[in-house]
Amino acid sequence: MDLLLFAMLILTLSTCHTTALAEGAESQTMTVRTSPDELREIIKEAYIYGFPMVDSYRIQYSYFVDQDNPEYKGAWNEIHNMSRVFTPQDKAIQTPNSDTPYSFLGADLRAEPLVISVPEIKDRYYSLQFIDMYTHNFAYVGSRSTGTNAGNYLLAGPRWQGVVPEGITSVIHSETELAFILFRTQLFNNDDLMEVQEVQAQYTVQPLSHFKGEEPPVVPTVEFVQPLSVEEQKTSPEFFDVLGFLLQFAPPHPSERELLDRFAKVGIGAGKSLDFAALSPAERQAVREGMSDAWETFARYKAEVIDTGKISSADGFGSREFLGNDYLLRMSSAVLGIYGNSKEEANYPAYFTDSEGKPLDGSSNRYTLHFEADKLPPVNSFWSLTMYELPASLLTENPINRYLINSSMVPDLVKGSDGGITLYIQNDSPGTEREANWLPAPAGPFFMVLREYWPQPEALDGSWKTPDLVRTTTSLPPQ
């Protein structure tokens, strides 16, 4: 399909209801061609498949569409830099890091590609993580992946077939028309913030036409539908309306045609709307139960597979090829830590339980984590241990405004007589002499993530083991 024809097609979809789909699509209501039992099963499958897309859209809508949202960053196709790290006030993204000031780019590739330029960066880690609408990590630019030299990277949508001009370092293809690029720039300490801002100011983006000095094509307009809140996503049948809207910008992948045909049996697909009120009572009940089944399936998977370590974060984030269309794994990763890096870029061992297998809770328990001398996490860049309160999976408020302990802090940590480092994870202060090693926990359930940026092989092959988190309820061990 040539660009002009594609633009004309998109223009027919450019005016949308605020709660449904593109104009004209509301007539494509759900026609059930199956029994309630099969409807329930298909609803479960479609929910698991679509959850990462719908939840990612919730975030990107707050960042690039809803100007009244406190999380709003700015327009699509512009880079928006944060001059600080994340705090508990940043609530859109679950389990955010608080190590690297972020820059954000919401890429709308419907009209033409974008050219993203980065400067030479030799003195600190940086990365650009390219995420499609499915939440696949489809490309990287940065210290590990492309090196320290400056470059111009052309980001193209699935239908672009133009000529690559001179001056382009490489071409990156997205299989969806909308994409999300997360920039991470390493911050060494608070005194380093101005240097990070200088690096961020050198990240640029421009339309390909501007890079070539040509007139830009007409950008097709679209009125984005209203997203669902985190809680609404769990029970509202409008979930499938949002999914239908998003699938309009995601051309079917060859590996999913049979699955999408199965969804179409109950009217779920690009441009389709679920007229829930028009369904029979048995069909409405099947939809509700199918959505509930999806969450029950996730809960069992988390308890039996993720919490037990059978699958780690290293298995849960990556390209379509890496994930192998494992939709339950993709949903689980989105629920627990959406936009996680691929394991080559960052590994995320997590602490959900203590050494005895009991859930973590700071209301009555205190914990220690001991790193032996010369056995800190093996990384080429840096590591951090970050605290998250549950059930929100967000950074937690505390009296010293410390949300993590990372490798930049090691020189200031108190070392034991063996040269090792003991971290104190608890709600109350462990005492003045140990406060340098204190990671405050909430007075309730929590989990922690050990981030390993640009991990060395032993961090990935299991030869380096994460230390046990030991519960100490009556007394603290000697330093």
VOSEDO-702625 format. One record per residue: z, x, y of N, C-alpha, C in turn. Coordinates in pm, whole numbers, plus 50000, padded with zeros to 5 digits. Each point is the difference from the previous one (the first is absolute). Last residue first. Layout:
// residues N
ZXYZXYZXY ...
This chain:
// residues 479
562965268249401498755005950047499785013549932 502834958749769500115011350093498655005750035 500314947949879500135012849933500155011250101 501784949050078498805008250019500195013449930 502204950549862500215012150079498695007750010 500234955649810501415002150034500235012350085 495634983849826500664988550063501425003050047 494995022249877501385005050009500814989550076 494825008849735500924990750068501415005749996 494995025249986501264997849929500914991050084 494585015249917500864994350104501284995449932 496445040349836500634987049980500794995950123 495605032850032501415000149960500544985849986 494825014949907500854995250109501454999949954 496345034349795500664987249980500794996150124 495535032349836501134999250092500594986049990 496475007249724500785012249975501145001650100 496514964349983501294997749937500815012449974 495614992450234499875000949854501334998649927 499484998950488499204989349942499975000449848 502215032350280500554987250045499284988349934 498575045049932501214997149923500694987250045 496025016750231499764994549865501274996449924 500324997350528499525010549912499894994649858 499594969150460500875005349894499335011149921 499524973950457499175010549944500785006749888 503354971650197498685000850063499275012749955 504074966749826499545013749981498585001150053 504694964750018498595002750031499705014949984 503724962949818499865014350022498525003050020 503194953650060498735006049960500025014750036 503774956449895499575011750076498685005249944 503264950850036499335009949916499555011450089 503904955249997499045009050063499235007549893 504174958150119499005006149913499035008850078 504574994750248499354990649910498965007249916 501965015150430501114993949927499464989249909 497055044250143500484987150050501194995149918 499085052950071499494988849920500484987050063 499265055350171500704987150003499284989249919 500295053749950498934990350020500634986249994 501975053450081500194985649977498724992450027 501375048350059499324996749874500084985249966 502125018350387498655005650009499174996249879 504664989350025499104990450064498595005350017 504305019549816498884997149911498934991350067 504105014450215499505012349941498804997749909 502364963150211499295008350096499355012149936 500654955949706500885009450070499195009650085 498094963749748500715008249901500985009850064 498294949350179499845014450018500765007649892 498174951249881500975005950093499785015150009 497144975649716500024992350124500945006150103 497275029849626501064989950005500004993350135 498165045549727499344987350026501054989249991 499485056550046500964989249984499344987050046 498325051749801499844989450100500964988649966 499645055549886500454986949956499854990250116 497935051449844500244990250106500404986849937 500235056749846499364987049992500414990850115 501705045049896498765000050077499274986849997 504395011049812498915003749911498665000850072 504014986050220500195013949959498905004949907 498624960250326501165002849918500085014649961 497734977950461499735004349863501305003049927 498174968550445501085008349946499705003249854 496204990250395500834993749897501045010049949 496445009150324501234994750058500904993249898 495645019449891500815010650061501344995250056 496854967449814500705008549903500825011150065 496944964950192501444999950027500775009749910 495264991249965500225006450130501495001150032 498484977049609499995014649986500205007250132 502084950549959498755006249958500085015250005 502704947950007500265014450004498745006749948 501004948650242499515008849895500635013750015 500904964450297499364991749900499525008249881 503614999050449499355009049904499474991549885 502894988950407498544998650013499265010249912 504884990350034499475012950045498494999950011 502614960949857500615005050124499465013350048 496914963749734501225007249966500535006950126 495784964249763500805004150115501255007549953 495384998649710501264992950022500775005850118 494554992649791501015009750043501264992450042 497074973449654499825005750133501085010550027 499224965249633499295012849980499655006450133 502504956949882498915001450098499145012349974 504204980449776498674998849937498835003350091 503255033250007499404989049925500614986750046 499265052950228500864988949963499204989549925 499245055150043499464986850029500984989349953 499405058550109500824988649960499334986950040 498125053249881500134989350098500734988149940 498665056049953500704989549926500364989150100 496045042449985501064992450067500584989949902 496425048150069500564989149921501044992750084 495225034350074501414997150023500444988749909 495935033049934500254996150137501494997350023 498255013049578499255008950088500264996750147 503514992049569498934994250082499285011050078 504284987549628498915009650017498804993850071 505604989550022498704994649959498865009750029 504585023849924499634988950086498614995049960 502945036949817499354989249925499794987650086 502425042950104498595003149973499314989449915 505024993149981499415010450084498575002949952 501724951449892500435013649969499285009950091 501244948450108498865008949976500545013949971 502214947449985500175014550011498695007149964 502414950550164498745005249947500035015150022 503694954249994499615013550038498695003649932 503064952050162499165007649909499815014250052 503194949650029499535012050068499295008749896 501514943450050499775012649930499595011150096 500774952750109501185004249925499875013749936 496654979750288501164992350042501275004649930 495295015849941500895007550086501234992450043 496385001449565500654990850092501035007850082 495805002749578500715006850109500554989850098 499154994149447499384998550133500875006050109 500245019749497500504988550076499334999350137 499635034349631499084988749994500454987850076 501995045149970500414991249891499124987649989 499475032950345499825007249875500424991849878 498524971250420500715012849992499825006249862 496244968150253501264999349927500685013650003 495964993550226500404985949999501354998149931 496785041250221501304997349940500324985250017 495115031149986500914990450065501284998649919 495305034150104501074996349907501034991250071 495105014250145501134992050046500994996849889 495555034650204500644994149882501314993550044 495055015250248501464998650008500504993149875 495515017250033500405001150140501514999350015 497954994349578499635013450045500455002550143 500564956849796500995009949959499645014150045 498634957050292499645004649867500865012249966 502104966650357498955009949981499655001649853 501914953550227500435012849949498825009249979 500254952550170499355011450066500585013449956 503174960149887498594998850034499535012150081 504054988749683499745010650098498565000450041 502124966349707501075009950009499765010650107 496834964049903501314993950023501045010650033 495685014449878499984993650132501364993850033 499375018749574500025010650101500014994250140 499544970349640501335005850001500115010950106 495764980349924500924990850067501395006250010 496865024349757499644999950143500914990650078 500435001249533500495012550058499715000450149 498244964349767501454998750005500635012650057 495334999349927500394991750113501514998050010 496385036449817501284995149949500664991950113 495645025849989500094985450013501244994349931 499225048050047499344993449889500104984850001 501675039750280500824988749958499374992149887 497635037050189501275004749948500844988549945 495894990750215499755006949875501325004449936 500104980550428499694990049898499825006849863 503045028150318498694993750013499824989249895 505035010950134498825008449984498724992150018 505634994349852499185000450122498805009149976 503514991949665499784987150065499114999950122 501895036249694499014992049928499514988150082 503435029750152498805008349984498884992349930 504384982050053499154998150116498735008349991 502044988949531500595004450126499044997150115 501254982849461498945002250100500695003550131 502784997249647498805000949917498755001950085 504794993950143499275012550015498785001549911 503284962450084500315008949888499235013150004 499334965250322501395004250011500405009649888 495594981449991500215008450117501435005350005 498784971449634499055011250009500315009450117 502534959249886499715006449871499185012750012 501314972850385501205003049923499705008349876 496394984950274500865009450074501195004249915 497204967049826499315012950003500845010550071 501484955350001500135005949866499395014049997 499484975750397501425003349980500215006649864 495664983250106500345012050076501435004349973 498664959749817499325011049932500295013250069 501554961050202500795002849881499385011549920 497644984350372501215007350042500915003149882 496144974449918499595013250048501225008350040 500574954649877499765008749883499635014150044 500394966550328501325004349951499865009449881 496094980550162500525009550098501365005249958 498134966449734499225012349989500455010750097 501894956550020500515007749886499235012949981 498564970250337501355005150032500525008949887 495924978149925499855010250104501375006250032 499934963749705499435011949936499835011350100 501354957650155501095006549928499505012849933 496824973350209500875006150101501165007449933 497174975449721499335012150051500855006950105 501494958749826500055010349895499365013050047 499804962150289501375005349987500105011049894 495254995850222500874990549930501415005849992 496825014150410500175002249857500884989149940 498945006050474499044991949925500145001649849 502615024950324500394985850005499074991349916 499135046950060501124997549909500364985249996 495745029550112500494987350054501124995149908 497695049450097500744992049903500564987550067 495495032950109501304995350045500624991249892 495895042050075500484987649939501424996750049 497105040150091499644988350078500524986949945 500015037949655499635002750139499574987150069 503134990949588498945009850025499695001250147 502274963849614500515011450075498895010250015 499924956649745499684999550142500555011250083 500144992349512500984991550068499825000550151 497105024449719500154987849922500994990350064 499195045050158499154989650058500104986949923 502185039949848500694993850113499204988350057 497935024949666501124992449943500804993350112 496605029150124499424987749944501104991249939 501205042350148499784991150114499344986949956 500605033749674501304994850044499824990250115 496185022549846500474990449899501344993950041 498215034250274499194987850007500484989549900 501575047050103500844988150016499204987050000 498305046449979500984999249893500814987250004 496715010950342499394996949869501014998249889 501334987650499499795012649929499434996849862 499574970050469500505001149863499695013749939 500784994650530498934997049904500495002249857 502734989550443500125009049885498914996449899 501134975250400499765013450051500085010649889 500834953549922498735000050072499615013950049 504234989749795498955003749906498614999550063 503944985850238499875014549990498875004249909 501074953450048499525005650126499745015049987 502024978349638498594996450012499385005250128 504635005849938499245008549909498514996950008 502904972450240499935013250062499205009549913 500804958149820499114998750115499845013450070 503064996549651498645001049948498964997550109 504684996350099499725013749957498545001449960 502174958550095499095005550100499715014849975 503234974049749498635000049947498985005150101 505335014549985499044991350068498615000749935 504075026249873499974986349952498884991550060 500945048150089500534998249865499774986049945 498895015550452499065004849900500464996849858 502774991550381498984989749977499035004249891 503295031150147500584989349919498974989249969 498725035850280500365005449869500534988949910 496814982050371501145009150002500285004949859 495014985650150501264994549953501105010450013 495424996350322500555004849872501254992349963 495584983750294501435002750010500525005049865 494845008450137500904989149963501445004550012 495795018750302500765002649879500994988749972 495185002750247501354995650032500835001049873 495375026950177500684992649895501384996350050 494715022450159501374995950027500574992649879 496075040350047500264986049966501464996550020 497085037250262501124999249907500264985349969 495385027250152500914989250035501094999249893 497795047850077499594986849954501014989550046 499175045550289500724994749884499434986749956 497365042350235500584987150033500724994449877 499635053350030499124988549994500734987450044 501425048549908499494997350134499044988350005 502725018549624498575003550006499414997850138 504564989249913499885013949956498555004750013 500904954850074500495008050112499885014949967 498934969449661499014999150107500415008550119 503014995049637498905009349970498964999850111 505024987750132498934994149919498895010349978 504945018650070498944993950080498994993549906 505245028250044499094991749923498974994150095 504125043149962499134990750072499164992049902 504515037250077499334991349904499144990150079 502855030050227498695005749965499314992649885 504454990450170499064997350108498605005149969 503705009049707499544986149991498944996850106 502175042250014499074999049888499424985949991 503305007050317498805007350040498954999849888 504274981849915499234991350089498725006750047 503045025349747499364989849917499144990850086 502615031450222498895006649932499264990249910 503914985150214498925001750097498795006749937 504024994849744499284987550021498835001650096 503565031149821498595002249968499134988150039 504875003450018499445008450106498505002149984 502584976249671499864992150123499385008150114 498625016149522501314996050051499774992650131 496345010249705500995009449947501434996350041 495324970949906500975002850106501085008949942 494554984849857501345004949970500805003050126 496224962249916500065013250062501425005249989 496374959149799501355005649997499955014250056 496814951049984500125014150035501475003949992 496784958549789501335004350040499985015050023 496294956749971500195014449992501365003350057 496964955949788501205004150073500175014949979 495804958849973500765010849937501145004050093 495644961249896501175003750078500775010749924 496154984649800499565000450140501145003650096 499655017649478500284987750073499665001850147 499565035049678499364988949930500334986550063 499435051650219500994989749966499284988749928 498895055650096499564986349979501174991049962 498765049450270501014993249919499594985349991 497685052050131499944985350008501024994249903 499765050050290499774993049873500034985050025 499575031950360500545008749897499794994149861 496964993450454500954992949915500455009349887 496615010750330501345000850057501054992849919 494824984049999500575013450002501394999550064 498464954449772499535009350104500605013949984 498684959649638501145007650047499525010250104 497844950749868499795014449990501215007050061 500334949249776499345007450105499865014849969 501874957049781499035008649934499235008450102 504634963349910499285009150090499105009349919 503194965549836498594996250013499205009650088 504855003649899499264999249873498524997150015 502665026250398500304988449918499064999049881 501625046550267498994989549992500464988849909 501545047250300500554989649913499064988050002 499885055850123499354987150018500544990349897 501945046850249499864992849874499444986150026 500765052750222499564986650036499664992449872 503405046150131498894993449932499724986250055 503125052350006499614987650067498834993649925 503385032049721498945000350101499784986350065 503085012949625500545000750136498944999350109 499784977449479500345012750062500394998750145 498874965949645498835005650069500315013050074 503264976849713498714995349950498805006650065 504775009150111499735002249859498554997649964 501374992850452500355013649960499645002949856 497314959050190501265006250039500225013649940 497404949349899499695011450086501345006250036 498114962649594500995007350080499305010450086 498974950049687499635013350052501195005950074 500174957449769498655003949960499565013450056 504334967049851499825011950083498645006049964 501464946649949499625012649937500005011150105 500904951950075501055010250009499715012149912 497094962150120500704998249872501275008549992 496995002350371500714987250003500744997349870 499275051450120499144988350013500824987249990 501095052450176500444989249912499064988150018 500895056450113499034989350016500284989349895 502775042050265499914992449875499114988050024 501095050550229499434986950028499794993349865 503375043450179499104993349908499514986950059 502895052050086499534987150050499114993849893 503725045150109499324990949908499524987650076 500545048350250500804988949947499144991749906 498345038250252501435003150001500884989049945 495025001050067500395010749908501525001449984 495574968350180501464998849990500465009849893 495424982950321500545010349912501524999150003 497724954350110499955013650052500365010149891 497464950449943501325006449997499865014250052 497154948549990500035014550024501455004950001 496564956349831501385004150024500045015150010 496274957450032500135014549986501425003750043 497574951949793500795007050101499955015049971 496344956649875501065009449962500755005350121 497834950650021499525013649986501165009049957 500264951150006498835002250083499395013949979 503984985849761498954990249976498735003250077 504615021749949498745006949970498844990549984 505255007750202499104988849978498595005849988 505305020849968498555002350008499234987349964 505025018750192499434988849927498495000650018 504015038150055498634995950032499624988549909 504625032150180499424988949925498584997450048 504325039949967498934994650082499274989849915 505335022749975498754994249952498994998450114 504325035249895499494989850091498624995349953 503545020049658498775003350072499664988950098 503964998149722499795014450016498885003250097 501854958349789500565002750133499925015050028 497374959049666500655013150014500535001350142 499674951749743499265009850083500675013749993 500534953449743500285014049965499195009950083 498154953050087501125002949913500065015149973 497944975750446499665007149877501255002849920 500454976450410498794994449941499685006149865 503745009550330500244991449884498744995149931 502825034750367498634998549952500034992849866 504015012350220499354989850083498554997649959 502955034549810500204986649944499374988850081 497585046150055501434996949999500194986449935 495905042850049500444986349976501524999249998 497715038550297500024996249860500504985649987 497245017550437501325001149939499864997049851 496544993850330500575012650047501405002249945 495274973249841501434998050021500605013550037 494684980550048500985010149963501424995350026 494784979949906501244996950070501095009349948 494224993950020501155006949941501234997250086 495524967449920500655009250093501175006649928 497294964149818499085011150030500505008850115 502314952749995499275006549891499135011350055 504224987250304498774994349947499495007549878 505305001550101498835000050087498784995249925 504884999649868499655013650041498855000350099 504224963849812498615001850042499775014250053 504164977049836499415011249925498595003550048 502614962650171500635012650042499455012249927 497104955150107500885005349896500635013050046 496614974150235501374995750028501005005349897 495215007049974500525007350115501424995950038 496894999449547500994991650066500685007650114 496595022549732499504986950041501004992750090 500605044049774498735000750072499484986750053 504355008749752499685012550070498814998750095 501494964149712501055002950098499685012450082 497064988649653499964989650101501045002750107 500005027449625498935003550092499804989450108 503254992549659500355011850080498925002750103 499224965549691501154996550085500365011550092 496755007649672499484992650115501124995750094 501155019949592499445010050090499434993450126 501524972049660501125006350068499525011050095 496794977549738500634990450091501155006550075 497735025449668499114996950111500704991250103 502295010749595499885011550089499114997350121 500454964649670501185002850081499855012350089 496774980649662499834998750144501185004050085 499815001149504498835007150053500035000450152 503244974449783500265014249977498865008450056 499374953950015501085004050091500295014849984 496904980149711499445001550135501065004350099 501344990849554499125011850003499475002450142 502574960949926500825012049985499155012750013 497724959349996500755001550125500875012549993 497814987349609499065006050096500695002250134 502474977949665499765014049963499065006850099 500854953750053501225007750024499785014949970 496534970349893500135001450145501225008550033 499394987349556499135011250037500035002450150 502484963749846500535012349940499145012050037 498614956050136501135005450077500565012949943 494884991449896501234992749977501125005550086 494865002950169500785005149889501254991549985 496825003750377499164997649883500715005349876 500904985750557500565005049876499094996249884 499345008950534499574990649898500455005649866 501105008550562500205003449860499544988849909 497715006350484501344998349948500015001849849 496855006850417499945006149868501384999249935 499214985650444499414990349910499915005549858 501515026050367501044991049957499464989149907 497375034550220500545003449869501044990049953 497754999650433499154995149893500575002549863 501615032050372499504986550028499024995949893 503725034749854498894999750093499474985850015 504874998849834498975010049979498934999050106 505304984750035499164999249882498955010950001 503314990750348500784999849876499134999849877 498365001050453501125009450006500805000049872 494614991150031501244992850025501155010049999 495115018450129500884996049889501124991050048 494855025350108500994991150061500854994049891 496375030749904500785006150107501054991050063 496285000949638501394999049956500975003150112 495255002950039500204986449953501444997749955 498565042850137500144991250115500194985549957 499105033849678501395000150045500194990550117 495625005949838500844993349902501444999250047 496955024250258499754985650013500874992249902 500125046749974500674995450122499814985050019 497695020649646501444999249973500764994950120 495425008150045500234988349918501484998249970 498765038550232499794988250083500274987349920 500195042149777501144997950090499854987350083 497645001849514499995008650118501104995750097 499894997749447500004991550119500005008850124 
